[in-house]
Amino acid sequence: MAKITESDWIWRDGEFIPWKDATVHLLAHSVQFGSAVFEGIRCYSTPKGPAVFRLREHLKRMYNSCKIYRMDVRWTMDELVAATRELIAKNKLDACYIRPMVLRGYGAAGMVPHDSPVETYLPCWPWGAYLGDEALEKGVDACVSSWHRVAPNTIPAAAKIAGNYLSGQLIKMEALRNGFQEAIALGPDGMLSEGSGQNVFVVDGGALYTPPIDGTLLPGITRDTVITLAKDAGIPVHVQPLTREVLYTSDELFVCGTASEVTPVKSVDRLPVGDGSVGPITRKLQQQFLDIVNGRARDVHGWLTPVR
């Protein structure tokens, strides 16, 4: 897995600070109790210059996550959009990954967080394909995780907060240890939920299927993008509960997310998906996605925010 490649500047509550100065105290509430909301956003190189993919939708989800956890963000959406664009330009990056973070700092000694200040950071750095270029081209081998996703009304799965990703870490590390590149987790009812950090799509009989937002998975921005692209292409889309068996019997399978983009899955539990190659619908949606974000196709939905 790739390590972070440092850039020069990070935006922190209205000012640009050197990368090495973006530190928090050991006893910050976010370190002790995981109270850090974050987003993952990609900026792509296009013929018209760098452009951020669905920036406002990501920030909206961040604000929603903060609202759930009673974290008041002092910055408006427009201010964070402007700061993000300025940050990328200041770091002289043509393409990058952006990790907005709202966290509770040093102050509170226990779980009640009100004595810890709410701090906002915008870091960005170069980051290529999450699972590798070969994964995008040929697909990955996945397994069904022994770890289930959270039950509804335990912790809010719709909030993108650091503590939720302890589940994803266990799912991912187990997969790697057992010789797989990725894993797909079931919900507490045994139905399909999501990957370690991606939403899941099944292709069967020329139609697209994906689990509903049921309190066990994150409502992904890329998930919404794929559904939109499929509808634009006339591909039937069904959002419904799915059993584990469809992973073995489907014609095609892929996962998607900001980091993973649209990554085909070629096998599950060492059983080939379809004929074991990337299927035509997966390839079509992947290509449409990559063409839009890289500026090779018209951005008819207004998803790209130019940096300059």
ZIGIBEL-V764936 format. One record per pair of residues at least 4 apart in sequence whose ideal C-beta (glycine too) atoms are under 7 Angstrom apart, sorted by the first residue. I is the first residue (numbers start at 0). GAP is how many residues later the second one is. D is the distance in Angstrom with one decimal. If there is no record, write none. Layout:
[[I/GAP/D] [I/GAP/D]]
This chain:
[[1/125/6.5] [3/121/5.7] [4/120/5.2] [4/121/5.0] [5/13/5.1] [5/119/6.5] [6/12/6.2] [6/84/4.4] [6/86/6.6] [6/117/6.1] [6/118/4.8] [7/11/6.2] [7/83/5.5] [8/7/4.7] [8/9/6.8] [8/10/6.8] [8/78/6.6] [8/81/5.1] [8/82/5.5] [9/7/5.7] [9/9/5.8] [9/12/4.4] [9/111/6.1] [9/112/6.7] [9/113/4.6] [10/5/5.7] [10/72/5.0] [10/76/4.9] [10/110/6.9] [10/111/3.9] [11/5/5.2] [11/10/6.3] [11/109/5.2] [12/106/6.1] [12/107/5.5] [15/74/6.2] [16/4/4.6] [16/5/6.0] [21/99/6.3] [21/101/6.6] [23/4/4.3] [23/6/6.6] [23/7/6.4] [23/79/6.9] [23/81/6.1] [24/80/6.9] [24/81/3.9] [25/5/6.2] [26/4/6.8] [26/5/6.3] [26/79/5.9] [27/75/7.0] [27/76/6.9] [27/77/4.9] [27/78/4.8] [27/88/6.9] [28/4/5.6] [28/6/5.1] [28/75/3.7] [28/76/6.8] [28/79/5.1] [28/84/5.0] [28/87/4.0] [29/4/6.8] [29/5/5.1] [29/6/4.0] [29/73/3.9] [29/74/5.2] [29/132/6.8] [32/78/5.9] [33/127/6.9] [33/128/4.7] [33/129/3.1] [34/34/6.6] [34/68/6.7] [34/69/4.4] [34/78/5.7] [35/65/5.9] [35/67/3.9] [35/125/6.7] [35/126/4.2] [36/25/5.9] [36/28/4.4] [36/29/5.2] [36/32/6.7] [36/34/6.4] [36/65/4.6] [36/123/6.4] [36/124/5.1] [37/61/5.9] [37/62/6.5] [37/63/4.6] [37/122/6.2] [37/124/6.4] [38/19/4.6] [38/22/6.6] [38/23/4.8] [38/60/7.0] [38/61/4.6] [38/121/6.2] [39/57/6.7] [39/59/6.2] [39/218/4.3] [39/219/5.9] [40/11/6.2] [40/12/6.9] [40/14/6.2] [40/17/4.7] [40/57/4.2] [40/217/6.3] [41/11/5.2] [41/55/5.9] [41/216/5.6] [42/7/5.2] [42/8/6.7] [42/9/4.7] [42/45/5.6] [42/52/5.9] [42/53/4.9] [42/55/6.2] [42/264/6.7] [43/7/5.9] [43/9/6.2] [43/51/5.5] [43/249/4.6] [43/250/5.3] [44/5/6.0] [44/49/4.5] [44/50/4.3] [44/249/6.9] [45/5/5.0] [45/248/5.9] [45/249/2.8] [46/248/5.1] [47/247/6.1] [47/258/6.5] [48/257/6.1] [48/258/6.2] [48/259/5.0] [49/38/5.9] [49/43/6.8] [49/44/5.2] [49/45/6.4] [49/257/4.2] [50/244/6.7] [50/253/4.0] [50/254/6.2] [50/255/5.0] [50/256/6.5] [51/32/6.5] [51/46/7.0] [51/253/4.5] [51/255/6.8] [52/240/5.1] [52/250/5.9] [52/251/6.2] [53/4/5.9] [53/167/5.2] [53/249/5.0] [54/4/6.3] [54/26/6.0] [54/29/6.3] [54/250/4.5] [55/4/6.1] [55/21/6.5] [55/25/6.6] [56/4/6.7] [56/164/5.2] [57/4/6.5] [57/163/5.8] [58/4/6.5] [58/18/5.6] [58/21/5.6] [58/22/7.0] [58/41/6.9] [59/4/6.5] [60/4/6.4] [60/99/6.3] [60/160/6.9] [61/4/6.5] [61/38/5.8] [61/40/6.7] [62/4/6.4] [62/10/6.3] [63/4/6.7] [64/4/6.7] [64/94/4.1] [64/95/5.1] [64/96/5.8] [65/5/4.1] [65/7/5.4] [65/36/5.4] [67/88/5.3] [67/91/4.7] [68/90/6.5] [68/92/6.3] [70/31/5.8] [70/33/6.9] [70/47/5.1] [71/46/6.0] [72/29/5.7] [72/45/6.9] [72/47/6.2] [74/4/4.5] [74/5/5.2] [74/45/5.9] [76/4/6.2] [77/4/6.3] [78/4/6.2] [79/4/6.2] [79/20/7.0] [80/4/6.6] [80/224/6.8] [81/4/6.2] [82/4/6.1] [82/39/5.7] [83/4/6.7] [83/14/6.2] [83/38/5.9] [84/4/6.5] [84/222/5.0] [85/4/5.9] [86/4/6.4] [86/35/5.3] [86/37/5.8] [87/5/5.3] [87/8/6.2] [87/36/5.9] [87/219/4.9] [88/218/5.7] [88/219/6.2] [90/33/6.2] [92/31/6.5] [92/33/6.5] [94/31/7.0] [95/28/4.6] [95/29/6.0] [95/30/5.5] [95/31/6.9] [96/27/6.5] [96/28/6.1] [96/30/3.8] [97/24/6.9] [97/26/4.4] [98/24/5.2] [99/22/5.4] [100/20/4.5] [101/16/6.4] [101/18/5.1] [102/16/5.6] [103/9/4.9] [103/12/4.0] [103/14/6.1] [104/11/5.3] [104/12/4.7] [104/14/4.9] [105/10/6.5] [106/8/4.1] [106/9/4.0] [106/10/6.3] [107/4/6.3] [107/5/5.1] [107/6/6.7] [107/7/4.2] [107/8/4.3] [128/4/5.0] [128/6/6.6] [128/7/5.5] [129/129/3.7] [129/130/5.0] [130/4/3.7] [130/9/5.8] [130/50/6.1] [130/51/6.8] [130/129/6.0] [130/132/5.6] [132/4/6.4] [133/4/5.6] [134/4/6.7] [134/5/4.9] [134/46/6.7] [134/128/5.4] [135/125/6.7] [135/127/6.0] [137/128/6.8] [137/140/6.8] [138/125/3.6] [138/126/5.8] [138/127/3.5] [138/139/5.4] [139/41/4.0] [139/42/5.1] [139/123/6.1] [139/125/5.8] [139/126/6.7] [140/39/5.2] [140/40/5.6] [140/125/6.4] [140/126/4.8] [141/38/5.7] [141/39/6.8] [141/40/4.5] [141/41/6.0] [141/42/5.7] [141/123/4.9] [141/126/5.2] [142/32/5.5] [142/35/6.3] [142/37/4.5] [142/40/5.2] [142/125/6.7] [142/126/5.4] [143/40/5.7] [143/42/6.8] [143/100/6.2] [143/103/6.8] [143/124/6.7] [143/125/5.9] [144/26/4.5] [144/29/6.0] [144/30/6.8] [144/38/4.2] [144/39/6.7] [144/40/4.5] [145/28/6.5] [146/20/6.6] [146/23/4.9] [146/24/5.1] [146/27/6.6] [146/38/6.1] [147/37/6.2] [147/38/5.5] [147/39/6.4] [147/40/5.4] [148/18/6.3] [148/36/4.8] [148/38/5.2] [148/44/4.1] [148/45/6.5] [148/67/4.3] [148/68/6.4] [149/4/5.1] [149/5/5.5] [149/7/5.7] [149/17/6.4] [149/66/6.1] [150/37/4.3] [151/62/6.6] [151/63/2.8] [151/64/6.5] [152/62/6.7] [154/9/6.3] [156/7/6.7] [156/58/5.7] [156/59/5.5] [156/60/5.8] [156/61/6.2] [157/60/6.6] [157/61/5.8] [158/5/6.9] [159/58/6.2] [164/4/6.2] [165/4/6.9] [166/4/6.4] [167/4/6.0] [167/28/4.4] [167/29/5.0] [168/4/6.0] [169/4/6.2] [170/4/6.6] [170/12/4.8] [170/14/5.3] [170/25/4.2] [171/4/6.4] [171/11/6.5] [171/24/3.9] [172/4/6.1] [173/4/6.3] [173/9/6.5] [174/5/4.3] [174/7/5.9] [174/8/3.7] [175/4/7.0] [181/13/5.8] [181/14/6.6] [181/73/6.6] [182/12/6.4] [182/13/5.7] [183/8/6.9] [183/11/5.3] [183/16/5.7] [183/63/6.6] [184/8/5.1] [184/9/6.3] [184/10/6.9] [185/4/5.4] [185/5/6.4] [185/6/6.3] [185/7/5.8] [185/58/6.2] [186/4/5.3] [186/6/4.2] [186/27/6.7] [186/29/3.9] [189/54/6.9] [190/20/6.9] [190/50/4.8] [190/51/6.3] [190/52/6.3] [191/8/6.0] [191/19/4.9] [191/50/4.3] [191/52/6.7] [192/18/6.3] [192/23/4.4] [192/24/4.9] [193/4/6.5] [193/5/5.5] [193/6/5.9] [193/23/4.0] [193/24/6.7] [194/5/6.0] [194/60/4.9] [196/60/5.8] [196/62/6.7] [197/57/3.8] [197/58/5.9] [197/59/4.0] [197/62/4.8] [198/11/6.6] [198/18/6.8] [198/21/4.4] [198/24/4.0] [198/56/6.7] [198/57/5.6] [198/58/6.5] [199/10/6.5] [199/11/6.6] [199/55/5.6] [200/7/5.9] [200/9/4.9] [200/25/6.4] [200/53/5.4] [200/55/6.7] [201/7/4.4] [201/40/6.3] [201/44/5.3] [201/48/4.5] [201/51/5.7] [202/5/5.9] [202/47/6.2] [202/48/5.2] [202/49/3.5] [202/76/6.0] [202/78/4.8] [202/79/6.4] [203/5/6.3] [203/42/6.9] [203/46/4.9] [203/47/5.4] [206/28/6.9] [206/29/4.0] [206/31/6.1] [207/22/5.0] [207/27/5.5] [207/28/6.8] [207/29/4.8] [207/30/7.0] [208/29/4.9] [208/31/6.6] [208/33/6.0] [209/13/6.8] [209/29/5.8] [210/6/6.5] [210/30/6.5] [210/31/5.6] [211/27/5.1] [211/28/6.5] [211/29/6.6] [212/4/6.8] [212/6/4.9] [218/4/6.8] [219/4/6.8] [219/36/6.8] [219/37/5.8] [220/4/6.5] [220/37/6.8] [221/4/6.4] [221/34/4.5] [221/35/5.2] [221/36/5.9] [222/4/6.6] [222/33/6.2] [223/4/6.4] [224/4/6.3] [224/64/6.6] [225/4/6.2] [225/30/5.5] [225/36/6.7] [225/59/5.9] [226/4/6.5] [226/10/5.4] [227/4/6.3] [227/73/6.7] [228/4/6.3] [228/56/5.6] [228/59/5.0] [228/60/6.4] [229/5/4.1] [229/7/5.1] [229/55/6.2] [230/6/5.9] [232/51/6.7] [234/46/6.3] [241/4/5.2] [244/4/5.9] [245/4/5.2] [246/6/6.4] [246/21/4.5] [247/20/6.2] [247/23/5.2] [249/23/6.3] [250/23/4.9] [250/28/5.9] [251/21/6.5] [251/22/5.7] [251/27/3.3] [251/29/5.8] [251/30/4.8] [252/12/4.2] [252/15/6.9] [252/20/4.7] [253/8/5.9] [253/9/6.1] [253/10/4.9] [253/11/5.9] [253/28/4.7] [254/5/5.7] [254/8/5.3] [254/10/6.3] [255/4/6.1] [255/5/6.7] [255/6/4.9] [260/28/6.6] [261/23/6.0] [261/24/4.0] [261/27/5.1] [263/14/4.4] [263/18/5.0] [264/8/5.8] [265/6/6.7] [265/7/5.9] [265/10/5.4] [265/11/6.9] [266/4/6.0] [266/5/5.1] [266/6/6.0] [266/9/6.5] [267/5/6.2] [271/4/3.6] [273/5/5.6] [277/4/5.6] [277/5/5.3] [278/4/6.8] [279/4/6.1] [280/4/6.4] [281/4/6.1] [282/4/6.1] [283/4/6.4] [284/4/6.3] [285/4/6.2] [286/4/6.0] [287/4/6.5] [287/9/7.0] [288/4/6.4] [289/4/5.8] [290/5/4.2] [290/6/3.8] [291/5/5.0] [291/7/5.9] [291/11/6.7] [298/4/5.7] [298/5/4.9]]
